[in-house]
Amino acid sequence: MDIRSYNRQAWDRQVAEKSPWTIPVDSAAVEAARRGDWRIILTPTKPVPKDWFGDLADCDLLCLASGGGQQGPILAAAGARVTVYDNSPAQLAQDRLVSEREGLELSTVEGDMRDLGVFSDSSFDLIVHPVANCFVPDLEPVWREAHRVLRPGGSLLSGMMNPVYFCFDFELAEKGEVEIRYKLPYSDTTSLDGATFKRYRKRGLPMEFSHTLTDQIAGQIKAGFVLEGFYEDDFGPDIEDPIDGYMPTMMATRAVKPRHF
């Protein structure tokens, strides 16, 4: 299966179906950001600490796998020079919609988060990467490419799924039931039985993959980053997920590229 192609179409469908991760910010949020009153999320509910960003004035910022008209427009209104990079044309269209509506300078580029070859080394001061790496099977190129395109002293802010989340039966969880079913590492393409996989395909859901903490945390260190921030989160009250009642289902990190690079 061509995962990139499949997930591109799946996320275009998510936009058409108005998934909450595809709804653009409104004009009030953009205007507030212009006044300095803003927040964004890497995970469903907790705002990213403001001190993770540094000064956004004169900041070249990459929103990585971050289309949908949410983070990018807010950060552009807050003063950054923003490029949104995403695999889904429909998600990128949401960012262009907001930028044109609000008169924001924001560029969009379609591509795979594992390949940032369209950008030169040391192109950005900051990368914002909400929960998205669960939609690719391999993380090493994501961290390696992020490190390459960051300037020394730059930061990578990433949201990630707790790998244990993928142990549970997702269809039962949608009914409010919690049951351990899958061994890790998990992959929609290999862990699901044939009938369940066909149901996922029929619903047009994006293909997902678990990643170990070694891949997610130590993987950033291996790529050359120094971790300087961490917090956990869950889906919150707006999205009913019974697994939230047992553990944090997501986490976020701030990783810095040392200045000696």
C-alpha positions as MATLAB code, in Angstrom:
seq = 'MDIRSYNRQAWDRQVAEKSPWTIPVDSAAVEAARRGDWRIILTPTKPVPKDWFGDLADCDLLCLASGGGQQGPILAAAGARVTVYDNSPAQLAQDRLVSEREGLELSTVEGDMRDLGVFSDSSFDLIVHPVANCFVPDLEPVWREAHRVLRPGGSLLSGMMNPVYFCFDFELAEKGEVEIRYKLPYSDTTSLDGATFKRYRKRGLPMEFSHTLTDQIAGQIKAGFVLEGFYEDDFGPDIEDPIDGYMPTMMATRAVKPRHF';
ca = [
       0.000    0.000    0.000;
       1.216    3.515   -0.845;
       0.666    5.026    2.626;
       1.405    8.587    1.579;
      -1.103    8.492   -1.288;
      -3.757    6.732    0.780;
      -3.444    9.119    3.730;
      -3.474   12.144    1.414;
      -6.886   11.062    0.135;
      -8.048   10.114    3.638;
      -7.217   13.551    5.041;
      -8.856   15.254    2.078;
     -11.935   13.269    3.046;
     -11.563   14.341    6.685;
     -11.761   17.951    5.487;
     -14.937   17.202    3.520;
     -16.415   15.529    6.602;
     -15.407   18.471    8.828;
     -13.167   16.598   11.243;
     -12.304   18.884   14.209;
      -8.642   18.848   13.117;
      -9.601   20.438    9.778;
     -11.754   23.385   10.898;
      -9.955   26.723   10.317;
      -9.681   29.345   13.034;
     -12.117   32.234   12.908;
     -11.416   35.928   12.398;
     -11.682   36.686   16.109;
      -8.814   34.292   16.914;
      -6.636   35.855   14.201;
      -7.362   39.381   15.395;
      -6.560   38.401   18.988;
      -3.261   36.879   17.816;
      -2.368   40.164   16.121;
      -2.794   41.826   19.515;
      -0.528   39.250   21.150;
      -3.340   37.187   22.677;
      -2.923   33.715   21.210;
      -2.400   30.040   21.935;
      -1.957   26.909   19.857;
      -2.046   23.212   20.664;
       0.174   20.302   19.662;
      -2.178   17.858   21.384;
      -5.973   18.110   21.757;
      -6.372   20.345   24.807;
      -3.276   21.745   26.544;
      -1.890   25.003   25.130;
       1.806   24.919   24.287;
       3.756   26.916   26.918;
       4.530   30.357   25.515;
       8.178   30.128   26.546;
       8.617   27.203   24.138;
       8.303   29.586   21.175;
      10.755   32.375   21.889;
      10.348   35.637   19.976;
       8.213   35.142   16.857;
       9.266   38.453   15.348;
      11.663   37.774   12.453;
      11.096   34.022   12.958;
      11.067   31.621   10.006;
       8.602   28.977   11.144;
       7.663   25.629    9.596;
       4.296   24.096   10.460;
       5.157   20.456    9.743;
       2.270   18.115    8.842;
       0.165   20.902   10.290;
      -2.394   21.862    7.648;
      -6.006   22.649    8.486;
      -5.973   26.401    8.996;
      -5.333   26.192   12.730;
      -1.736   26.636   13.941;
      -0.288   28.306   10.839;
      -2.604   31.345   10.616;
      -2.381   32.031   14.354;
       1.410   31.971   14.300;
       1.486   34.161   11.183;
      -0.820   36.676   12.860;
       1.467   36.584   15.909;
       4.370   37.772   13.757;
       6.158   34.708   12.339;
       6.967   34.048    8.678;
       5.049   30.795    8.306;
       5.324   27.935    5.851;
       2.734   25.169    6.218;
       3.885   21.778    4.933;
       1.310   19.002    4.686;
       0.460   15.879    2.689;
      -3.190   16.859    2.130;
      -4.106   19.454   -0.540;
      -7.460   20.003    1.143;
      -5.809   20.691    4.495;
      -3.457   23.192    2.865;
      -6.443   24.852    1.206;
      -7.796   25.582    4.696;
      -4.635   27.542    5.515;
      -4.859   29.490    2.263;
      -8.523   30.233    2.966;
      -7.649   31.850    6.293;
      -4.579   33.684    4.966;
      -6.569   35.183    2.083;
      -9.545   36.013    4.299;
      -7.371   37.720    6.921;
      -4.640   39.198    4.720;
      -1.892   37.037    6.259;
       1.448   36.264    4.653;
       1.615   32.487    4.759;
       2.915   29.959    2.242;
       1.818   26.351    1.749;
       3.793   23.407    0.375;
       2.495   19.882   -0.254;
       4.763   17.030    0.774;
       5.607   14.073    3.002;
       6.804   14.927    6.519;
       9.662   12.426    6.020;
      11.085   14.352    3.075;
      11.816   18.070    3.437;
      14.092   18.143    0.398;
      12.342   21.233   -0.965;
      13.951   23.198    1.900;
      17.639   24.025    2.241;
      19.692   23.243    5.327;
      19.135   25.680    8.211;
      16.020   27.270    6.699;
      13.922   27.662    9.850;
      14.143   28.934   13.410;
      11.177   26.948   14.699;
       9.201   23.856   13.682;
       5.679   23.220   14.985;
       4.639   19.586   14.515;
       1.281   18.645   16.099;
       0.263   15.002   16.567;
       0.798   13.611   13.065;
       3.736   11.217   13.042;
       1.311    8.364   13.769;
       0.366    8.606   10.070;
       3.774    7.458    8.816;
       5.396    4.061    9.500;
       8.931    5.344   10.146;
      10.076    8.245   12.330;
      13.837    8.422   11.796;
      13.570   10.501    8.590;
      11.100   12.892   10.252;
      13.537   13.749   13.053;
      16.565   13.746   10.746;
      14.973   16.125    8.249;
      13.629   18.409   10.969;
      17.116   18.669   12.441;
      18.620   19.416    9.023;
      16.271   22.287    8.141;
      16.498   23.935   11.573;
      19.106   26.577   12.275;
      21.439   26.008   15.230;
      19.587   27.075   18.363;
      16.225   26.384   16.706;
      13.458   24.337   18.305;
      11.184   21.490   17.258;
       7.833   21.380   19.090;
       6.156   17.999   18.593;
       2.930   16.317   19.638;
       2.856   12.494   19.763;
       0.571    9.601   20.638;
       1.315    7.498   23.690;
       2.201    4.152   22.063;
       0.188    2.221   24.656;
      -2.969    3.766   23.168;
      -2.616    1.462   20.187;
      -3.007   -1.673   22.345;
      -6.746   -1.077   22.601;
      -9.600   -2.195   20.368;
     -10.582    1.068   18.653;
     -14.015   -0.080   17.507;
     -14.943   -1.069   21.059;
     -13.540    2.229   22.338;
     -15.950    4.076   20.028;
     -18.733    2.265   21.940;
     -17.281    3.303   25.302;
     -15.602   -0.029   26.065;
     -11.938   -0.572   26.944;
     -10.256   -3.803   25.920;
      -6.614   -4.663   25.261;
      -6.343   -6.335   21.851;
      -3.194   -5.487   19.901;
       0.506   -6.125   20.449;
       2.980   -3.325   19.887;
       4.301   -2.093   17.574;
       0.892   -1.544   16.007;
       0.068   -0.866   12.353;
      -3.366   -0.566   10.740;
      -1.900   -2.344    7.727;
      -0.681   -5.444    9.582;
      -2.355   -5.578   13.024;
      -6.000   -5.468   11.948;
      -7.728   -8.632   10.790;
      -9.024   -8.681    7.238;
     -12.639   -7.759    8.041;
     -11.672   -4.879   10.344;
      -9.172   -3.566    7.817;
     -11.864   -3.554    5.142;
     -14.174   -1.580    7.445;
     -11.419    0.993    8.047;
     -10.821    1.293    4.319;
     -14.544    1.684    3.653;
     -14.777    4.498    6.211;
     -11.804    6.206    4.587;
      -9.927    6.522    7.869;
      -6.247    7.513    7.712;
      -3.852    4.634    8.287;
      -2.098    4.871   11.674;
       1.055    3.401   13.206;
       2.313    3.217   16.767;
       5.853    4.322   17.538;
       7.847    3.270   20.564;
       9.032    5.793   23.111;
      12.517    4.913   21.938;
      11.609    6.009   18.403;
       9.785    9.108   19.579;
      12.027   10.359   22.375;
      15.427    8.726   21.856;
      14.910    9.155   18.114;
      15.028   12.921   18.522;
      18.183   12.672   20.617;
      19.794   10.395   18.031;
      19.006   12.969   15.331;
      21.030   15.532   17.310;
      18.379   17.270   19.407;
      18.488   18.107   23.107;
      15.114   17.693   24.850;
      14.209   20.702   26.973;
      10.455   20.355   27.521;
       7.774   17.690   27.989;
       4.111   17.399   28.984;
       1.236   14.913   28.653;
      -2.345   15.391   27.477;
      -5.503   13.520   26.463;
      -8.488   14.040   24.180;
     -10.328   16.126   26.764;
     -14.079   16.513   27.386;
     -15.021   17.448   23.815;
     -14.026   14.052   22.387;
     -15.289   11.098   24.395;
     -12.578    8.472   24.571;
     -12.788    5.942   27.393;
      -9.044    5.293   27.310;
      -8.520    8.858   28.570;
      -9.879    7.706   31.908;
      -6.918    5.398   32.398;
      -3.859    7.276   31.165;
      -2.603   10.306   29.249;
      -3.040    9.369   25.606;
      -0.700   11.997   24.152;
       2.487   13.897   24.917;
       4.470   16.835   23.600;
       8.168   17.646   23.528;
      10.357   20.671   22.929;
      13.652   19.661   21.316;
      16.473   22.106   20.565;
      19.203   21.879   17.928;
      22.392   22.833   19.749;
      24.146   25.988   18.543;
      27.404   24.172   17.810;
      25.851   22.420   14.797;
];
